[in-house]
Amino acid sequence: MSHLPELLDRIRGALADGERLPYPAGEPEGRPDLAGADRESLAARISERLDALRGPGDREPAVLRVPDAAAALRTVREALEGVPRAEVLLPGDAREPRDYRAGVTGALALVAETGSVLLEVPDRDSAWASLAVETHWVVAGEDLLVPDLVTVYSGLAARAGLAARSFRRENPTNLVQVTGSSRTADVEKIVVVPAHGPTRLRVVLSREPVPAAALRTLAG
C-alpha cells in the first residue's frame, strides 16, 4: 500500500493537466464533472460508458437496473435459465481453469466515469468467474457507485471504506479493475473483442444493497 500516495498524486496531476481518458469511437468526448453527483447521475453515466464498451454486435443493455436484491437475483436466474450448473461459476466455486458459459460476482466499487467494475480476488479460484467465462455477470447495489478512480484510490490510500459503504473490507487483497470486454487492434488495426476473457459484461444494478452471500442462492 506504500506506493498508493504517489500513484494518487500522479492521477491528480494528470487530471489537473487536462489529460483525457481514451473514449471508444462513437461516444461523446469530454470528462463529465461527477464530483458530488447523486446516484441517479452516477448510474446513468456507468450505463452510458459500459454500453459504449460493448463488443461488435452486442446490442443488449450492459447495465440492468432493478429495484432491490430480490429482483437482481431473479434477473440473473432468468438469464441463466437453461445453462447447466456445471457451466456457471458462482462465488466460492472451486473449479478447474477452463472456459465456462457464465460467471457471477459481486463488486467492491462501480466507477461511473470510466465504466469500471472493481473486484476483490482473494485467491485463484475466485478469479475464474470474471476471466474464464463467456458472460461475466456483476450483481451490485447502487451504494457501490463512486464518481471516479481518484475516489477509489483515495479510499485505498487511507485504508478506509469509501463513502456510502463502497468497500466491504478495510484492506482488499488483490484488487482487479474491469472496464468492459477486453479488446485489441494490434493486427492491421482491426478491433478484436474480446482479446481475452469474457465476451460480454453485464451489471445488474440494484437500488438496494445486495448481500454477497445472496449470490450463492443462485446455485440450483
N, C-alpha and C positions, 0 to 999 in steps of 0.2 A: 504493500500500500504506500510505501515511501515515495514512489515516483508520481503519485497522483497529483500532488500540488503543482509540480512542474508541468504535467500534462494539462491540468486545468488552466494554468497561466497561458499556455500555448493556444488553447482553444479560444480563450477570451481575447487574446491578441489577434487571432485570425478574424474573429467577429468584428473587433474594433477597426481592423483594416479594411473591412467591407468585402472580404472574400465570400464567395458564394459556394454553397454545396452544389454538385452537379445534379441537374434535374433531368428526368427522362424526356425524350422527344415528345412533343405534343402537350406537355404540361406548362402552364404559365410560369414565366421566370419570376424570380424575386422571393425573398425570405419574408414570410409574414411575421409580424410582431405578435408573439403569443404570450409574452410576459403578462401575467395576471389574467389570462384568458379563462373563461368559465369552461366547464366540462363539455358543454354543447359545442363550443368552438373547437376545442381540442379533438373531440370525437369526429367532427366534420373534417378537420384537417388530416387526421391519420387515415380516414376513409379515402380522402382525395389522393393522398400520397400512395397508399397501397394499391388503389385502383390503377394509378399510373405505372406501377411497377409490375403489373400482371404480365404474364408471358403472351406471346402471339396466339391469337385465337381464344384466349380466355376472356369471356365477357361477363362472367358471374361476379357479383359484388365481392370484393375482398374482405369487407367488414360487414358482418351481420349483427345488427343491433337488436337486442331483446330486452324485455322489462326486468327480468330477475334471473336468479341462478337456476331455478327450475326450468325456465324457458330456454336457457343456454344449454343445459344438459339435454333437453328434448330436441333441440335443433341439431346437436351433434349425433344423437341416436338416430334421428331420421336420415341424416346424411350418410351414416354408416350402415343403414339397413341393407341387408343382403351381402355385406362384406364379412367374410369369415373372421371369427375372433382371432384366429391364428395369423391373420394379415393386418391386425391392428395393434399398435403399441400404445399402452397407457402408462402413466407414471407408476413406477415400481416394477414394471415388467422386466424380467431378466431374460433376454433373448439373444440368440446368435446374431452377429452382424451380417445382415443381408438386406435386400430390398423388401419393403413392406408396402401395402396399399395405403395405409394411413397411420399417422401418429397424432396423439393428443397430449398437449402440455398446458400448463398454466403459464404465468409470466411474472416477472419481478417488476417490470415497468413497460409502459407503452409510450414511445416518444413521438409526439404529434408532428413536430417539424420535419423529421426525416422519414416517418413511417416505419420506425424501428420497433422491434419487439426484443426486450431484454430477458434472457433466460438464465437461470442458475443450473449448471450442470455439475453436480457433485461427484459423479462417477461415470465410467464408460457406458454402462447400461442406460443411464439417463439421457445420453446424447442421441441415441438412435432415433427417438421419436421425432426429432427435429432435423435429422440428417438423412437417414436411410429409408425414406418414405416417399410415396408419390404425392400425397397431400398432407401438409402439416396443419393441424387444427390447433389454434390457440384459444383457450377459454379464459376470459378475464373480465374483471369488473371495471367500471369507469373510474373507480378510486385509484387505479394504477396509471391513469393518464398523466403525463408530465409534458411541459411545453417543448423542452429541448435537451440536448445532451449535456449542456453546461449544468443544468439542474441535476441530472443523473450523477455526473462526476463530482459535483459539489457535495451531494449526499454521501457518496463513497468516501471522499476525502475526509469528511467529518465523521466517518464510521457511524452514521446515524441513518434512520429511515427517512425517506423523502416525505414531504408534506402530504397529507391525505393518505397516510399508510401505504405509500407506494412500495416500500420494501418490507417484506415479511420478516427478514432476519437482519441483525445488525451488520454482520460480516458475511456477505455472499462469498462463496468459494470461487468456482470457475464461472465467470460472467460472459455470456455469449450474446452478441448483438446480431439480430436477423433483420435484414431490410429487404423484404420481398424475396422472390426467387433469384438465385444466382444467375449471372449472365456474363458472357464474354463476346468480344468481337475481334479476337486476336487473328483469326484466319480470314483474310480478304475482307475485313471489316463487316463480316456477316454476323449479326447478333444471334447467339445461340442461348436459348433458355430452356432448361437450366444448364448451367455449366457443370454443376454438381448439386447434389441434394434434391430437395422436393421440387416438383414441377409447379405446385400451387401452394400458396399460403392463405389460410382463411382465419380471420379473427372473429370469434363470437363475443361481442362486447355487451356485457350486461350492465344495466343501470345500477344494479346492486352487486356487492362483492360476491365472488364465487369461491367457496372454501376449496382449497387444494384437494382435500380428502374426497370431495364430492366427485372428482373425476374418476375415481376408482369404481364408482357405481355404474359407469358406462360398460363395465365388463359384463358379458352375458353369454 
